Amino acid sequence: MLKHFDYHLLISVVVLLILGIVVLASVSGIYSQENFGKTTYYFFHQLIFGLIPGIIGGFVAFRMPLTFFKKWSWLFVLINLFLMVLVFIPGIGIVSGGAPRWLNLRFVSFQPSEFLKISFIIYLSAWLMNRVKEKKHSSSLVPFLFIIGFIVLLLTCQSDASTMGIIFLIGGLMYFSANTPFWHNILIFGMGMGIVMLLIKFAPYRLERILVFLKPDTDPMGLGYQLKQALITIGSGGIFGLGLGASQQRFGFLPQTMSDSIFAIFSEETGFVGAFILILIFLIFLWRGLRIAKSVDDNFSQFFAIGFTCWICFQSFINIGSMLGLLPLTGIPLPFISYGGSHLIAELTGVGILLNISKSIKK
């Protein structure tokens, strides 16, 4: 007899979404007023172009048979890679922060690299499943490096090292979970370190971020400004926080308050208790996701559950760690919390697939 889907996982995601909506309503008002003359623009934009499509995508993914994702995984990633190439075409691609990362299709704009995370996990899950089934996982290194190498090349051209790091990390972890030879994984790790060194060599600002991480007092009004303000913001919250809507740092002191730095604002308003609860919810998500991976018999489901769960949790802890000064600053959003429709739609679609997988766990 089949069990119902994992309610604990669903509840943890719903709580994260509610917290994200609440903190976004608090932090976005001032920027909405400045840019559009009303305090609710960004809030409703997130609901209409992020949350609602994400819920629809998650529901569709939950209802679809898993064989659909296995069969068409190659098409998902191929379309996504095609969209990644389109961002370099003038008139269609949008340059943001000096890098071409967005597509403008007139009626909607989105960031293809956010959807690449989920399409890559689906594709790699199906690919590893076939390699294991055919007992070729011991000879999968070269094809895997070709796949990951092409993605790394595209993301390098977009100057999106943060997304590249997440995809490389998750890809390597999924490859390791397929019981591949240990020396393969050592080689992949070494290549990853080599890529990091090359990125630093050709873009010195990345080295500056690492130096600021190692010495936070370096250039506090320049390179170290965001980290300094993030620590001030988090510390201002104390134990119980200033209260929802009472943040002071949102008034232009802390950069990227709606996206990269939203955890700092959340901590300021809810304090240590709120920050602890938020981290605890992500840990519950990690527990339930890995439990699903351990309990299912299908290799595709196992690989997807591992990849998707670790994507959400690694990205969460990297974002939070960078705000706490435990990791270098990155430009990745906090899953389910940060402003941005593209990442939210991709994350909720992945949640739908994971809940779909949990239905197949037998008592």
Order of alpha helices (4+ residues) and beta strands (2+ residues): alpha-alpha-alpha-alpha-beta-beta-beta-alpha-alpha-alpha-alpha-alpha-alpha-alpha-alpha-alpha
